[in-house]
């Protein structure tokens, strides 16, 4: 690394040479690779067969135990450590709306063994048969090394519009959603995250963008329209239009968009979250210890972020059952190239990325849920009403239960334009203006935890692994 390299340059060099791959994506890529020295481009399926041999001989096992623990369903995953296994498992548990209270991770020696203590959305053990079957089959491999989950149904593939930048402001969401409406784009789902001035917006379209040419044309229309609206303003808004994306993977893409421009430069005011990193020379790992307030999807956000910045988790433990609602995550990691992470600048970059990942899903502001009958342009109308009231949108989660005319649920976090709390009456008026009802309002996530001395590193994880699996 160059002596004068900045954290931003470092993060770009280390983090975005690609993106995390699922096993299906890796396998497809290997199948289309060419044998060295083969000008005709002969593919090499034999290498893929060899790579999947262990998975076919020793297929992954997922066991579910509802008896050994009084509070939790215990899920044990035992598998060859194929690319992206940890992220895939955590993502699938999250997609099933399961909350992980405790976890133990080990993936050394080419083998992956995980134990998760989980509950359903209501905090109870898993009793639903369909959910239990989904858990048991989430890593199923057939005789060809193919996972049934890799054959995603067409209904779960969506076209998406991605938008990101570092100049968030009042009215930005309104302008972008109005441009989508002008281009006859109806929305199925919408996700918006902000952190400081940075923003990432992802819109799953109700219709399919069929070809890459159509996607490029829509992207050009959005860029041109945004330039016209932003005339005289110094801001850069980037767009991307993708024809086919697995709908369950949208939040992974949001994480990536929030990280494209490097780590957030100043997180000093984010109290209640500690991220400590230490190069443990004895074990050969870099140890990451995170303490924060527990919340849903916390482990997913951490694991996804580590995958995006090309960090492999070899061992880990998660405990969200401590007092005061504190969650402790500890990971023993290396860079994907197998090297221990020891450079101070790299460690500081990792710390910033992880802290941002914990904060950005729960921004400051008044949280409101709007319920109304869905229609084309609904999100654009609500965004415009909030913008006209001088309110800035810091998070959006909008979903449609069916087609236009069915019920719609939109969750917003809003603040005043100068960072002051949003007035509840003003927000309620905006909801009524679009024909909706404000059914919930709560204060946003408060990450403050009583000042206490950090517990430091426990270094007990390796002993735990030895006791549990004999490593």
N, C-alpha and C positions, 0 to 999 in steps of 0.2 A: 504493500500500500504506500502511495506517495505521502510524504510527510505533511504536505499541505492539503491533503484531501479532506473535504468537508463531510459531515454526516450525510447530507443529501446526496453527494456524489457516491459515497460509500454505499448507501442504501440502494441506489440505482444499480451499481455494479453487482451487488450481492443478491439483490432481491428480485429483479425483474428481467432475468434472462429468459423467463417463461412464466408459467403459473403452475400451481400444484395440479398433478394429474391424478385422476382416479385410476383404478386398475384397468377399467375398460378402455380409457383413453390411452394408457401406456401400451396395452395389448394391441390396440388398433394401430398405433404408431409403429410398433415393432413389425407388424405384419406388412406395412408398406415400405419399410426400410429396404435398401438395396444391398446386395452382397458386395463387399469391397472388390474393386477391379472388374465389376460387371457393367460395362457401358450400356448394355441393353436394358439394364434396370431390372434384373431378375430378383424377385422378392425372396425372402428367406424364412418361409413359414416354419422350417425345421427348428430354427432358433427359438421361435415362440413356443413350439411344442416342448422343447427342452426347458424353457423358462417356467412353463406351467406344469411341468411334470410333478413337482412336489405337491402342488395344490391338488392335483388329480389323484395322486397316490395317498396323500394325507389331507383330505378335504377339511376345510375349516369346521370347527365345532362351536356351536353357541348353545350353552345350557342355561336354563332358567330355573331358579330355585326360590320357591315362595314359602319355604318352611324353616330354613336355618336362622333367619333373622326376624325379629318381631315387628320391625318397622318397614323394612325395605325388601323389594324383590332383588335378588342377587343374580346378576348376569355375568357369566364367565365366557370369554372369547378365547379360543385356542386355535391358532392358525399359523401357516407359513407367513412370513412378513413380506407380503407383496406390497408394491408401491402404494402409498396413500392409505394404508390400512387404518391407522388411528383416526385420521380425519374422516374416513368413510364411516367407521363405527360411530364416532361421536355425532356426525351429521345425521345418521339414520336414527339414533336415539332421540336427537333433537326434533327431527321431522315427525316422530311419533308422539311428540309433546311429553316426553319423559324427563323428569328432573333428576340429575345425578347428584347425590349427596356425598358419596364417597367413591373413590376410584383408586385402583392400583394398576400401574402400567409397567410392562417389561417387554422389550422387543430386541434383545441382544441375541447374537448367534443365529440370525436368520429366522427366528421364531417369535411369534407375537402372542403374549398371554396377558389378558386384561380381566379385571374384575370390577364391575360397576354395581353400586348399591343405588337403586333408583326407585322413584315413586311416580305415579301418574300425575296429571295436572291438578287433581284434588288433594294430592299429598298422601294417597293411599297406595298399597301394593297393587301391582298390575293383576287385574282379574279378567279383563276383557279378552276373550279367546282370539279374536282377530289380531289384537295387538301382540299377544303372546306368540302367535304364529309368525307374525311379521318379524319379531325379534329373533326367533329361532332360525329363520330363513334369510336373515339380512346379509349373510356372507356365503350363501349356498353356491356350490360349484358343481357343475355337471361333468360328465366324462370327457368333454372337450375343453375343460378349463373355463367354461363360460358361466357367469353368474346370471340367474334369472333377473336380478335387479338391473343388469346392464341393458336388458332389452326394454328400454323405457317406452311405455305406451305413448302413442301419438298425442293423446289428450294432455300429457304432461310436458309436451314440448311447446314452447311459446317463443314468439318473436319479441325482442326487447329493445328498448331505446335506453342507452346509458348516457348520463350527463354528469360531468364533474368539473371542479375548478377550485380556486382558493379566494373567491371574491363573493361570498354569500352576502345577501342584502335583502331588505324588504322588497317584495314584489318579484323576485327572481323566479320563484316557483310558479307564480301566476303567469309570467311571460312564457315560460317553457311549456306549461300545460296548454296555454292558449294556442301556441304554435302547433302543438300536436293536434288540437281540435281543428285548426285551419287546414291541416293536412289529412283530415278525415280519419284520424287515428283514435279509435275508441280504446279505453284502458280496461284491462282485466284486473290488474293489481298495480299498486304503486308503493315504492319504498324510498324514503328520503332520510338520509342521515346528515347531520352537520356537526362540526367541532370547531369552535372559534369561527374563523372566516372560511373554513374549508367545507365543501359540500359534495355529496354524491347522491344522485337521483337515478332510480331505475324504474322504468315503466314497462310492465308486461302488457303487450297489446292483445286486444280481444280478437283481432284478425291476424292472419299469417302474412308476413312479408316473404313472398315465395322465392325470390331469387336475390343473388348478391347485387345484381344491377338495380333492383328495386330498393334494396337496403342503401346502396350508395346514393341513389336519387333522393331518398328521404333524408339521409344525413346532410346532403348538400342543401336541401330546402331548409332544414333546421339551422344550419350554420349561417346561411344567408339571412334568414329571418331574424336570428339573434343578433347578427351584426347590425341590421337596420334598427332594431329596438335599442341596442346599446350604443348607438352613434354618440360620440362625445364622451363616452365612459371608457376608462382604461381597465378593462377586465377581459379575461380569457375564459371562455366556456367551451369545453371539449365535448364532442358527441361521438357516439358509436352506435350503430344499428346492427343487431345480430339476428339472423333468420331463425335459428333453432337453438334454444337453450332449455335445459331441464329445469322445470319450474321450481323444484326443490332446492336448486343450487343458487338461487338468486342472492341470498345473503352472503354467500362466499364472494360473489362478484362485487357486492357493496364494500366488503372489507378491502378488496383489491383496489377499487377506485379511490377509497379514502387514503390509500398508501402510495398512489402513483407519484405524487409530488414529494415524497420523502416524509420523514417523521415530523410531527407537530413541534415547532421550535421551542415553545415555552409551556410547560405543564406544571409550573411551580405552584399555581393556585389550586391544583387538584388535590385537596387534602383527603386523608382517609384511605389512600391507596399507596402501598409500598411495594416496590419492585426491586429486589436485590439480586445481583448477579455476582457470581464468584467462580473463578477458574480453579477447580479442585484438582491439583496436580496429582494427588495420590490416586484418584479414580480415573483420571483422564477425561472427565466430563466438565462442562460448564454447568453450574447449578443455578437455576432460576427459582426464586421463591417469591410468591405474590400473595399479599394479604389485601383483602378488600371486602366490602359488604357483599354478601351473597345475593344473587338474583338469578332468574331464569336465563339459560343460554350462556352463562358465564364461561363454562369450560369450552363450549363450542367456539366462542369468540377468541379465547386464548389459543386453542389448538389451531384454528384456522389462520390466525396471525402468524404463528410460528411456521406453519407450512408455507405461507406466502413469502416469508423472508428466508426460506431455504434452510430452516433449522429442523433437524430430526430429533424427536423425543425417543430416547432409549429406555429410560425409566421415569416413573412419575407417580405422584400421589396427590389426591385431591380430598379435602375434608371440609365439608360445609355444615358440619354438625356442632361447631364450636359455639360458645356463648356469644351474645350480642350480635348474632347474625353474621359473624365474620367467616369468610371462606379463605382457606389456605391452600394454595397450589404450589407444588414443588416438582420441578422437572429437571432431569439430568439429560443434557442435550449435547449434540455436536453439530457442526455444519454438515450439510448433505454430502460434502466431499470426504467426510470422516474426520476432519480436523477439529481439535478443540478450539473454542472461541476464546481468545485471550486478549486481543487488542482492545485497549480502553475505548477507542472511538467506536468500534463495532459493538462493544458491550453497552455503551451509552445509547447507541442507535436502537438496539434491541429493547432497552428499558423504555425508551420513548414510544416505540411502536406498541408495546404491550400495555402501557399505561393508557394510551389513546384508545386501544381496543376495548378496555374496560369502561371507559367514560362515555364513548360516543353513542352507545345504544340508549343511554339514559341522559339526555341533555337537560339543561336547565329550562324552566318555563312551566306554564300551566298546561296540564294534560287534559284534553277534552276528547270525548268520543261522540261522533256525530252519526245518528241513525236516520236514514231517509230512504225513499224509493230511488233506485239507481236510474241514471240516464246518461246519455252521451254528454261529455263535458262537465260532469258533476264536480270532479276534482278541480277543474279549471275555474268553475264558478265559486267554489269555496275558497280557493287560493286568492282569487280576485277580491272577494269580500274581505278577507283578512288583510290583504295588502292595502285596500282602500281605507281600512281602519287603522293603518299604521302599525300592524302587527307582523312580526317576523316569524316564519315557520322554522322550527329547529328540528323537527322529526315528523315523518308521516308514515303511517301504515294503513293503506287503503286496500280493501278487497271486495270483490263482488261474489255473491253467493251463486249467481247463475247468469242469466242474460239481462240486458237492459230492461228495466221495469221491475226487477226483483229487488230484494233488500240489499242495501249497501251499508257497510260499516267503515268509517274513516276515523283514525286516531291521529290527533295533532298535538304537538307540543308547541306552544306559542309564547313569545315574549314581546315586550314593547321594543320599538325601534332603537331605543338608546340603552337596551339591556335591562330595563325595569320590568317588574312583573306585569303580566297581561291582566287587564281588567275583566273580571268574569262576566259582567253585564254586557260589555262590548262584544266579547266572544259569543255569548249566547245570542245576541242580536244578529251576528254574522250567520250563525246556524239557522235561525229563523228566516233570514233573508233568502236562503237557498231552498227553503221548504223542509228543513231538517229539525231535529230535536237534539239538544245537548243532554245526553243521558248520564254523563259522568264527568266529574272534574276533581282532580286530585293534584296535590303538589308533586312536582317532578322528583325524580330520584335524588335523594340526599346522600352523597357519598361520604359525608363527614362521620367519622368514627371517633369516639372519645380518645383524646390524646393518650397514647400509651407507648411504651417502649417496644420497638420491634423485637420479635422473638429471635431474629437471626436465622441461621441455617440449622436444621436439625441433623442433617447427615445420617438419618436413620433409615432412609429408603432402601439402601443396599442390603442392610440387615433384614429389613422386612421382606425383600425379594428372596433372600437366602432362606429365610424361615418358611416362606410360603411355597417356593418352587425349587429350592435346593440349588440355586445358581451359585 
